[in-house]
Amino acid sequence: FPTSTYCQIWADTQRELDAMLQREREEFLQPQEDPEQVMKMLATAYVQYLAILRKLDEAHAHLIHQQKRAAVRQALDGVMGRILEIKGEMVALEKSECHSMADILLELQRVPEDIEIPIPKYFIKENLGILQYREKYLHEILLNAGLLEQEAVTAMTLEEGIRVIQVAERARQGRARAAFMRRIYLEEKRQSQKQEQKMAKSPDDAATCIQKVWRGHRQRKETERLREEEMIFLGMFLFIHSFYFFLHFQSLPPDLEVMISLQKVNVLEGEVQERANFSFRHELRAAEGPHIKETFQDEITQCFLECRHITGRFPDYPPEKTGGSKALIVEKHPEEIVEELAAKKAKAEAEKNEKDKKVKEAKEPAPEKKPAKVEKQVVDEGWKMGPSNFLLMLEEGSSQYQVFWENRDNKSDFLQDHDPELIKAGEREEVEEEIRVQVDEVMEEKLLRVKEVVDGETGPGQVKAVKEKNSGEKKEKRHRKPRKGGHENLMMSLACRSIDSLYQQLAEERLLIQVKNVNLSDYMGYNDGLRSLLRETGAQPMPSIPEVRQLVALYGILPLGSQTVHENAPLVKSLLLAGPAGVGKKMLVHAICTEAGANLFSLTPSNTGKYPGREGLIMMLHMILKVGKELQPSVVWIGDTERIYSKGATKGEEEVNFKRLARLLPQFLRALKPKDRVLLVGTTRRPFDANLGPFCKVYQKIILIPKPDYLTRFGKCFTLWKHYILQCGGTLTKLLNLNCLAQVSDGFTQGHVVDVVHTVLTELRLLQMARKPLRTAEFVTSLARHDPVYNEEEEAFQ
C-alpha cells in the first residue's frame, strides 16, 4: 500500500484513541458501586484498546517517515501500558487472571481472535542487527568450547545412491551436449558472416539502418524517462521497478524485491534523519547559541543579586549533581525563596528537637500507658480507577498529533522528508544543556571572585573544612573492623571484568543458552465457549490455551519489549508456569525470548553445582544480573523450580547447592529496578511438592497451563495430530481417522502427541508410506504406552 494509506490508518486510529480518552475522563474518574458494571466497563475498554493497539502497530511497521514513526511509537507504548493497567484492575476486581469476555465480544460484534495480544513488530525489527550479531557471537563461543551438538550423518540407502549417481551423470551428459551444440552454432554463424561480407550493401542502406536503430533507441529512452516521472508522481515507482525487474530477469519475486527496496529506503531515511539532526544541531548552536548563553548568564546573575538582597550574602553555587544552575533558574518570586529557606530552617530545628526528646526518653523511660481505642470510620465510596502513568502520555501524543500531523497533506509528501521545526524543538534542549554546562563553569568562577571582593569570603577556608571532613572520615575508617569473608573480593573481581568475558564464561558454563526460534502463535489452541459459561456461574475452570497465550504476552513479552512500558506499567519481576509434563512450558519460555529478543539464562542443579557454596551462588547471580542488565532484555529461567523449595530431605551435593537459591532469589528480585528489563521465569510440573509459603512469595504471577482440549486436538481447520503428522513428513489418507485420535488422546498432553508421532513416523516407515498408508491403529498402539494426566493430578494443580 502507498504511505498515504497507513497515514489514513493512523489518523482513524488516533480519532478512536481520542474518543477512548474522552470516555475515560467521563466514566473512569467517577466512583462506581456495582462490581458487574465496573467489570463490564473495564472489559469493554480492554477490548477496544487491543483493537487500537493492533492498528497502531500496523501503521508503525509500515510508515517510513521517522518523525511520524516516533509519534506513533509514543501512542503505541502508551496504549500497551494502559492495557496492562486495565488488566491489573480486572484481576484485582475478580481475583482471577482469566475473565469471561463472551458477552462483551458479542456486544461489540467481535470474534474471540480479537482479544489475542498483538506483539509489536518493532521489538525485533529495531534491534535486528544486534540480535543477529549476538546470536552469531554465542554460536562461535559454543562452537569453540565444543558444546554444540554435531548433526548426525545419515547413511544413504542403495536406491538413494543410485539416484544421486543417475542425476549427476545426466547433468554431465547435458553439459557435454550443450557444448557440442554451441560449437555447431558458432560454425554456422561464421559461415553466414562470410556470405554476408561477400554481398556488400550500399552506403544509403547502411545509413538508413543506423538511423532506424538510433531513433528507436532514443525514443525508448525518452518513453522510459516519462514513465518513471509519472510513477514517481503517483508514488508507485518501487512496485513498478520490481515488477519490470521480475519480468526481464526472473530473479526475485515482486514482493521480495519490494521488501528489499523498502528496507533500503528505511536505512537511507534513517541516515538522512541522523545527518539532518547533526546539521540542525550545528545550525542551532551557531544561530541561537550566543543568545542562549547571554540569557543564562543574565538569569543566574539576577538570581545571585536577589538572593543577596534577601539574605545578605551571595548563595553557594549548586553542584552539577543537583543540576547546576537549573536549581537557581526557577520561576519564583524572591519572597517565595525566603519562605522556603525559613521553612527548611524550621524543619531542621524541629528534627533536632525531636532527636533530643528521643534521647531523653531513652534515658528516662516513661510509665507504660494503654493506648486508647480509636474507632476507625470506614467510608465505602465504591470502586474508582487508580492513577495512571500512561494517560498523560497518550494525551500529550494526541495534542502533538493535532498540532503537527492532523492537517498535513500526506498525499503530496512524495519524498517523506523531515520537518525542520520538529527537529529544532528536539535538538534545542540538548544545545541548551551543552551551553548551560559551559556557562556554569564560567559563572562559578565569577561567583567565587565576587564573594572574595564583596563579602570577603575566600576559597581556602572552604577547602580547609573539606580537608577536616575528609580527615575525620579517614579516622573513622581506621577504627572500623574489617569484615570477615571474601564476598567483597568477589564483587570487586566481577566489577573489574568486562561484559564480553562474563558473557563468554556464562555461555561456556551452560548458564547462557541459545534460544529456539519459536513464536507465541506456534503454541496452538482454540477458545472453548464452555469455559465462559462456567465462569458466568461462578466456577473457576482451567484456563484455555488462548488465555495462556494472552497472559504470557501481557506479563512477559510486552514489558520486556518496551522500556517505557516496563518502567511505568505495574511491575512484574517473576512469572511461574505450572502444568503437567509435556504441556509446552519450555516452549513458552523460548517464545518469550524470541518475541522480545531476550537473552536466556538457565539455572539447573548441574549448572549451579559449578558454583558451590553460598558465596559461589552469589557470584553466579551477580554475573547473571550484570550481563542481563547490560544486554537487556533478559530472561532467567529455573526449570523444575519446586525442587528449590522441596519439603523432603535432599540427596547429593548439587541438589543441596540448588536449594540454597531459595534464600537468594528474594535478594535477586529486590536488586531488579523498573529500568531493568530482566524477568525471572520458573517452570514446574509438581508445584504441590514444594513448601507453598516461600514458593508463592517469590513468583508474583502464576499461570496454570492446561492439557489440550478436544478443539485443540481436533479443530475444524488445524489440529495437533494433523500438524505434527504433516510436519514429520506423513501423508493423510482415509485410513487415518483424526477424529478417533482426538477422542482417544483425551487426557494426554502435546508432548505425548509429539512423542507418538516421532515414534511411528520413522525413516523406514516414511519410505513405506507410498505402498502402505498410515492407519489409526499405529498411533493408538503407541499412545497406549504413555500415562495420561489423571483427574487427581489436575485437581492438585487447581
GIBEL-V534001 format. One record per backbone hydrogen bond with DSSP energy under -1.0 kcal/mol. NH is the residue of the N-H (numbers start at 1). CO is the residue of the C=O. E is the energy in kcal/mol with one decimal. If there is no record, write none. Layout:
nh=NH co=CO e=E
nh=NH co=CO e=E
//
This chain:
nh=5 co=2 e=-1.1
nh=7 co=3 e=-2.0
nh=8 co=4 e=-2.0
nh=9 co=5 e=-2.0
nh=10 co=6 e=-2.3
nh=11 co=7 e=-2.3
nh=12 co=8 e=-2.7
nh=13 co=9 e=-2.5
nh=14 co=10 e=-2.4
nh=15 co=11 e=-1.8
nh=16 co=12 e=-1.9
nh=17 co=13 e=-2.5
nh=18 co=14 e=-2.4
nh=19 co=15 e=-2.0
nh=20 co=16 e=-2.0
nh=21 co=17 e=-2.3
nh=22 co=18 e=-2.2
nh=23 co=19 e=-2.1
nh=24 co=20 e=-2.2
nh=25 co=21 e=-1.9
nh=26 co=22 e=-1.5
nh=27 co=23 e=-2.7
nh=30 co=27 e=-1.1
nh=32 co=383 e=-3.1
nh=38 co=34 e=-2.0
nh=39 co=35 e=-2.7
nh=40 co=36 e=-2.2
nh=41 co=37 e=-2.1
nh=42 co=38 e=-2.6
nh=43 co=39 e=-2.7
nh=44 co=40 e=-2.1
nh=45 co=41 e=-2.0
nh=46 co=42 e=-2.4
nh=47 co=43 e=-2.4
nh=48 co=44 e=-2.3
nh=49 co=45 e=-2.5
nh=50 co=46 e=-1.7
nh=51 co=47 e=-1.7
nh=52 co=48 e=-2.0
nh=53 co=49 e=-2.6
nh=54 co=50 e=-2.1
nh=55 co=51 e=-1.7
nh=56 co=52 e=-2.6
nh=57 co=53 e=-2.2
nh=58 co=54 e=-1.6
nh=59 co=55 e=-2.3
nh=60 co=56 e=-2.8
nh=61 co=57 e=-2.0
nh=63 co=59 e=-1.6
nh=69 co=65 e=-2.3
nh=70 co=66 e=-2.0
nh=71 co=67 e=-1.8
nh=72 co=68 e=-2.6
nh=73 co=69 e=-2.6
nh=74 co=70 e=-1.8
nh=75 co=71 e=-1.6
nh=76 co=72 e=-2.7
nh=77 co=73 e=-2.6
nh=78 co=74 e=-2.0
nh=79 co=75 e=-2.4
nh=80 co=76 e=-2.1
nh=81 co=77 e=-2.4
nh=82 co=78 e=-2.2
nh=83 co=79 e=-2.2
nh=84 co=80 e=-1.8
nh=85 co=81 e=-2.0
nh=86 co=82 e=-2.5
nh=87 co=83 e=-2.5
nh=88 co=84 e=-2.1
nh=89 co=85 e=-1.8
nh=90 co=86 e=-2.3
nh=91 co=87 e=-2.3
nh=92 co=88 e=-2.2
nh=93 co=89 e=-1.8
nh=94 co=90 e=-2.3
nh=95 co=91 e=-1.9
nh=105 co=101 e=-2.6
nh=106 co=102 e=-2.2
nh=107 co=103 e=-2.3
nh=108 co=104 e=-2.4
nh=110 co=105 e=-2.9
nh=114 co=111 e=-2.0
nh=115 co=112 e=-1.5
nh=116 co=113 e=-1.3
nh=123 co=120 e=-1.0
nh=125 co=121 e=-2.3
nh=126 co=122 e=-1.5
nh=131 co=127 e=-2.5
nh=132 co=128 e=-2.5
nh=133 co=129 e=-2.2
nh=134 co=130 e=-2.6
nh=135 co=131 e=-2.4
nh=136 co=132 e=-2.3
nh=137 co=133 e=-2.6
nh=138 co=134 e=-2.4
nh=139 co=135 e=-2.1
nh=140 co=136 e=-2.1
nh=141 co=137 e=-2.0
nh=142 co=138 e=-2.4
nh=143 co=139 e=-2.2
nh=144 co=140 e=-2.5
nh=145 co=141 e=-1.9
nh=147 co=142 e=-2.7
nh=161 co=157 e=-2.2
nh=162 co=158 e=-2.3
nh=163 co=159 e=-2.1
nh=164 co=160 e=-2.1
nh=165 co=161 e=-2.1
nh=166 co=162 e=-2.3
nh=167 co=163 e=-2.3
nh=168 co=164 e=-2.3
nh=169 co=165 e=-2.5
nh=170 co=166 e=-2.6
nh=171 co=167 e=-2.0
nh=172 co=168 e=-2.1
nh=173 co=169 e=-2.5
nh=174 co=170 e=-2.2
nh=175 co=171 e=-2.2
nh=176 co=172 e=-2.3
nh=177 co=173 e=-2.4
nh=178 co=174 e=-2.2
nh=179 co=175 e=-2.2
nh=180 co=176 e=-2.0
nh=181 co=177 e=-2.5
nh=182 co=178 e=-2.0
nh=183 co=179 e=-1.8
nh=184 co=180 e=-1.8
nh=185 co=181 e=-2.3
nh=186 co=182 e=-2.3
nh=187 co=183 e=-1.9
nh=188 co=184 e=-2.1
nh=189 co=185 e=-2.2
nh=190 co=186 e=-2.2
nh=191 co=187 e=-1.9
nh=192 co=188 e=-2.1
nh=193 co=189 e=-2.1
nh=194 co=190 e=-1.8
nh=195 co=191 e=-1.7
nh=196 co=192 e=-2.0
nh=197 co=193 e=-2.0
nh=198 co=194 e=-1.3
nh=199 co=195 e=-1.2
nh=200 co=198 e=-1.1
nh=206 co=202 e=-1.8
nh=207 co=203 e=-2.4
nh=208 co=204 e=-2.4
nh=209 co=205 e=-2.1
nh=210 co=206 e=-2.1
nh=211 co=207 e=-2.5
nh=212 co=208 e=-2.3
nh=213 co=209 e=-2.0
nh=214 co=210 e=-2.5
nh=215 co=211 e=-2.8
nh=216 co=212 e=-2.2
nh=217 co=213 e=-2.1
nh=218 co=214 e=-2.8
nh=219 co=215 e=-2.4
nh=220 co=216 e=-2.2
nh=221 co=217 e=-2.0
nh=222 co=218 e=-2.1
nh=223 co=219 e=-2.7
nh=224 co=220 e=-2.3
nh=225 co=221 e=-2.2
nh=226 co=222 e=-2.4
nh=227 co=223 e=-2.2
nh=228 co=224 e=-2.2
nh=229 co=225 e=-2.1
nh=230 co=226 e=-2.0
nh=231 co=227 e=-2.5
nh=232 co=228 e=-2.5
nh=233 co=229 e=-2.1
nh=234 co=230 e=-1.9
nh=236 co=231 e=-2.6
nh=240 co=236 e=-2.0
nh=241 co=237 e=-2.6
nh=242 co=238 e=-2.1
nh=243 co=239 e=-2.0
nh=244 co=240 e=-2.6
nh=245 co=241 e=-2.1
nh=246 co=242 e=-2.1
nh=247 co=243 e=-2.1
nh=248 co=244 e=-2.4
nh=249 co=245 e=-2.3
nh=250 co=246 e=-1.6
nh=257 co=253 e=-2.3
nh=258 co=254 e=-2.8
nh=259 co=255 e=-2.3
nh=260 co=256 e=-2.4
nh=261 co=257 e=-2.4
nh=262 co=258 e=-2.6
nh=263 co=259 e=-2.4
nh=264 co=260 e=-2.3
nh=265 co=261 e=-2.4
nh=266 co=262 e=-2.6
nh=267 co=263 e=-2.5
nh=268 co=264 e=-2.8
nh=269 co=265 e=-2.9
nh=270 co=266 e=-2.4
nh=271 co=267 e=-2.3
nh=272 co=268 e=-2.6
nh=273 co=269 e=-2.4
nh=274 co=270 e=-2.3
nh=275 co=271 e=-2.6
nh=276 co=272 e=-2.5
nh=277 co=273 e=-2.6
nh=278 co=274 e=-2.5
nh=279 co=275 e=-2.5
nh=280 co=276 e=-2.8
nh=281 co=277 e=-2.2
nh=282 co=278 e=-1.9
nh=283 co=279 e=-2.3
nh=284 co=280 e=-2.9
nh=285 co=281 e=-2.5
nh=286 co=282 e=-2.2
nh=287 co=283 e=-2.6
nh=288 co=284 e=-2.8
nh=292 co=288 e=-2.6
nh=293 co=289 e=-2.6
nh=294 co=290 e=-2.4
nh=295 co=291 e=-2.4
nh=296 co=292 e=-2.4
nh=297 co=293 e=-2.1
nh=298 co=294 e=-2.2
nh=299 co=295 e=-2.3
nh=300 co=296 e=-2.6
nh=301 co=297 e=-2.4
nh=302 co=298 e=-2.5
nh=303 co=299 e=-2.1
nh=304 co=300 e=-2.2
nh=305 co=301 e=-2.3
nh=306 co=302 e=-2.3
nh=307 co=303 e=-2.2
nh=308 co=304 e=-2.2
nh=309 co=305 e=-2.2
nh=310 co=306 e=-1.8
nh=311 co=307 e=-3.1
nh=312 co=308 e=-1.7
nh=323 co=320 e=-1.4
nh=324 co=319 e=-2.2
nh=326 co=323 e=-1.8
nh=327 co=324 e=-1.4
nh=329 co=325 e=-2.8
nh=330 co=328 e=-1.7
nh=332 co=330 e=-1.9
nh=337 co=333 e=-1.6
nh=338 co=334 e=-2.0
nh=339 co=335 e=-2.3
nh=340 co=336 e=-2.3
nh=341 co=337 e=-2.3
nh=342 co=338 e=-2.5
nh=343 co=339 e=-2.5
nh=344 co=340 e=-2.5
nh=345 co=341 e=-2.1
nh=346 co=342 e=-2.5
nh=347 co=343 e=-2.4
nh=348 co=344 e=-2.3
nh=349 co=345 e=-2.1
nh=350 co=346 e=-2.3
nh=351 co=347 e=-2.4
nh=352 co=348 e=-2.0
nh=353 co=349 e=-2.4
nh=354 co=350 e=-2.3
nh=355 co=351 e=-2.1
nh=356 co=352 e=-2.2
nh=357 co=353 e=-2.4
nh=358 co=354 e=-2.4
nh=359 co=355 e=-2.1
nh=360 co=356 e=-2.1
nh=361 co=357 e=-2.5
nh=362 co=358 e=-2.1
nh=363 co=359 e=-1.8
nh=364 co=360 e=-2.6
nh=383 co=32 e=-3.3
nh=385 co=28 e=-1.4
nh=394 co=390 e=-2.4
nh=395 co=391 e=-2.6
nh=396 co=392 e=-2.4
nh=397 co=393 e=-2.2
nh=398 co=394 e=-2.2
nh=399 co=395 e=-2.3
nh=400 co=396 e=-2.5
nh=401 co=397 e=-2.1
nh=402 co=398 e=-2.1
nh=403 co=399 e=-1.8
nh=404 co=400 e=-2.8
nh=405 co=401 e=-1.5
nh=406 co=401 e=-2.4
nh=408 co=405 e=-1.0
nh=410 co=408 e=-1.1
nh=414 co=412 e=-1.7
nh=423 co=419 e=-1.7
nh=424 co=420 e=-2.6
nh=425 co=421 e=-2.3
nh=426 co=422 e=-1.9
nh=427 co=423 e=-2.5
nh=428 co=424 e=-2.1
nh=431 co=427 e=-2.3
nh=432 co=428 e=-2.7
nh=433 co=429 e=-2.2
nh=434 co=430 e=-2.3
nh=435 co=431 e=-2.4
nh=436 co=432 e=-2.4
nh=437 co=433 e=-1.8
nh=438 co=434 e=-1.5
nh=439 co=435 e=-2.6
nh=440 co=436 e=-2.4
nh=441 co=437 e=-1.5
nh=442 co=438 e=-1.6
nh=443 co=439 e=-3.0
nh=444 co=440 e=-2.2
nh=445 co=441 e=-1.4
nh=446 co=442 e=-2.0
nh=447 co=443 e=-2.4
nh=448 co=444 e=-2.0
nh=449 co=445 e=-1.9
nh=450 co=446 e=-2.6
nh=451 co=447 e=-2.5
nh=452 co=448 e=-1.9
nh=453 co=449 e=-2.1
nh=454 co=450 e=-3.1
nh=456 co=451 e=-1.1
nh=457 co=451 e=-1.6
nh=463 co=459 e=-2.2
nh=464 co=460 e=-2.5
nh=465 co=461 e=-2.0
nh=466 co=462 e=-2.2
nh=467 co=463 e=-2.4
nh=468 co=464 e=-2.5
nh=469 co=465 e=-2.1
nh=470 co=466 e=-2.5
nh=471 co=467 e=-2.7
nh=472 co=468 e=-2.1
nh=473 co=469 e=-2.0
nh=474 co=470 e=-2.2
nh=475 co=471 e=-2.3
nh=476 co=472 e=-2.1
nh=477 co=473 e=-2.2
nh=478 co=474 e=-1.9
nh=479 co=475 e=-1.6
nh=490 co=486 e=-2.1
nh=491 co=487 e=-2.0
nh=492 co=488 e=-2.5
nh=493 co=489 e=-2.4
nh=494 co=490 e=-2.0
nh=495 co=491 e=-2.2
nh=496 co=492 e=-1.5
nh=502 co=498 e=-1.8
nh=503 co=499 e=-2.8
nh=504 co=500 e=-2.4
nh=505 co=501 e=-2.2
nh=506 co=502 e=-2.5
nh=507 co=503 e=-2.0
nh=508 co=504 e=-2.4
nh=509 co=505 e=-1.9
nh=510 co=507 e=-1.3
nh=511 co=506 e=-2.1
nh=512 co=506 e=-1.7
nh=513 co=600 e=-2.2
nh=518 co=516 e=-1.8
nh=522 co=519 e=-1.1
nh=523 co=520 e=-1.4
nh=524 co=522 e=-1.5
nh=533 co=529 e=-1.6
nh=534 co=530 e=-2.1
nh=535 co=531 e=-2.2
nh=536 co=532 e=-1.6
nh=538 co=535 e=-1.2
nh=539 co=534 e=-1.8
nh=548 co=544 e=-1.8
nh=549 co=545 e=-2.3
nh=550 co=546 e=-2.1
nh=551 co=547 e=-2.3
nh=552 co=548 e=-2.4
nh=553 co=549 e=-2.1
nh=554 co=550 e=-2.5
nh=555 co=551 e=-2.7
nh=556 co=552 e=-1.8
nh=557 co=552 e=-1.4
nh=558 co=553 e=-2.7
nh=561 co=557 e=-2.3
nh=562 co=558 e=-1.5
nh=566 co=562 e=-2.0
nh=567 co=563 e=-1.9
nh=568 co=564 e=-1.5
nh=569 co=565 e=-2.7
nh=575 co=680 e=-2.8
nh=576 co=701 e=-2.7
nh=577 co=682 e=-3.2
nh=578 co=703 e=-2.5
nh=579 co=684 e=-1.9
nh=583 co=580 e=-1.3
nh=588 co=584 e=-1.8
nh=589 co=585 e=-1.7
nh=590 co=586 e=-2.1
nh=591 co=587 e=-2.1
nh=592 co=588 e=-2.2
nh=593 co=589 e=-1.7
nh=594 co=590 e=-2.5
nh=595 co=591 e=-2.7
nh=596 co=592 e=-1.9
nh=597 co=593 e=-1.3
nh=598 co=593 e=-1.9
nh=599 co=633 e=-1.9
nh=601 co=635 e=-3.1
nh=602 co=511 e=-2.4
nh=603 co=637 e=-2.9
nh=608 co=604 e=-2.8
nh=609 co=605 e=-1.5
nh=610 co=607 e=-1.3
nh=611 co=608 e=-1.7
nh=617 co=613 e=-1.8
nh=618 co=614 e=-2.3
nh=619 co=615 e=-2.4
nh=620 co=616 e=-2.2
nh=621 co=617 e=-2.6
nh=622 co=618 e=-2.3
nh=623 co=619 e=-2.2
nh=624 co=620 e=-2.4
nh=625 co=621 e=-2.6
nh=626 co=622 e=-2.6
nh=627 co=623 e=-2.5
nh=628 co=624 e=-2.8
nh=629 co=625 e=-2.2
nh=630 co=626 e=-2.0
nh=631 co=627 e=-2.6
nh=634 co=677 e=-2.1
nh=635 co=599 e=-2.3
nh=636 co=679 e=-2.8
nh=637 co=601 e=-3.7
nh=638 co=681 e=-2.3
nh=641 co=683 e=-2.1
nh=643 co=640 e=-1.8
nh=644 co=641 e=-1.2
nh=647 co=689 e=-1.2
nh=656 co=652 e=-1.7
nh=657 co=653 e=-2.6
nh=658 co=654 e=-2.2
nh=659 co=655 e=-1.8
nh=661 co=658 e=-1.3
nh=662 co=659 e=-1.6
nh=663 co=660 e=-1.0
nh=665 co=661 e=-2.4
nh=668 co=664 e=-2.2
nh=669 co=665 e=-2.5
nh=670 co=666 e=-2.1
nh=671 co=667 e=-1.4
nh=672 co=669 e=-1.1
nh=676 co=673 e=-1.8
nh=678 co=676 e=-1.9
nh=679 co=634 e=-2.1
nh=680 co=573 e=-2.7
nh=681 co=636 e=-3.0
nh=682 co=575 e=-2.7
nh=683 co=638 e=-2.1
nh=684 co=577 e=-2.0
nh=689 co=686 e=-1.5
nh=690 co=687 e=-1.5
nh=691 co=645 e=-2.9
nh=692 co=690 e=-1.0
nh=695 co=691 e=-1.7
nh=696 co=692 e=-2.2
nh=697 co=693 e=-1.1
nh=698 co=694 e=-1.3
nh=701 co=574 e=-1.2
nh=703 co=576 e=-3.1
nh=705 co=578 e=-3.3
nh=713 co=709 e=-2.1
nh=714 co=710 e=-2.9
nh=720 co=712 e=-1.3
nh=723 co=719 e=-2.2
nh=724 co=720 e=-2.5
nh=725 co=721 e=-2.2
nh=726 co=722 e=-2.1
nh=727 co=723 e=-2.1
nh=728 co=724 e=-1.6
nh=729 co=726 e=-1.2
nh=730 co=725 e=-2.7
nh=736 co=733 e=-1.3
nh=741 co=737 e=-1.7
nh=742 co=738 e=-2.4
nh=743 co=739 e=-1.9
nh=744 co=740 e=-2.6
nh=745 co=741 e=-2.2
nh=746 co=743 e=-1.1
nh=748 co=745 e=-1.9
nh=751 co=582 e=-2.5
nh=753 co=749 e=-1.7
nh=754 co=750 e=-2.4
nh=755 co=751 e=-2.3
nh=756 co=752 e=-2.5
nh=757 co=753 e=-2.4
nh=758 co=754 e=-2.3
nh=759 co=755 e=-2.0
nh=760 co=756 e=-2.2
nh=761 co=757 e=-2.7
nh=762 co=760 e=-2.0
nh=766 co=762 e=-2.1
nh=767 co=763 e=-1.6
nh=768 co=764 e=-1.3
nh=772 co=768 e=-1.9
nh=776 co=735 e=-1.2
nh=780 co=776 e=-2.0
nh=781 co=777 e=-2.4
nh=782 co=778 e=-1.5
nh=783 co=779 e=-2.3
nh=784 co=780 e=-1.7
nh=785 co=782 e=-1.1
nh=786 co=783 e=-1.8
nh=789 co=747 e=-3.1
nh=794 co=790 e=-1.8
nh=795 co=791 e=-2.5
nh=796 co=792 e=-1.9
nh=797 co=793 e=-1.8
nh=798 co=794 e=-2.0
//
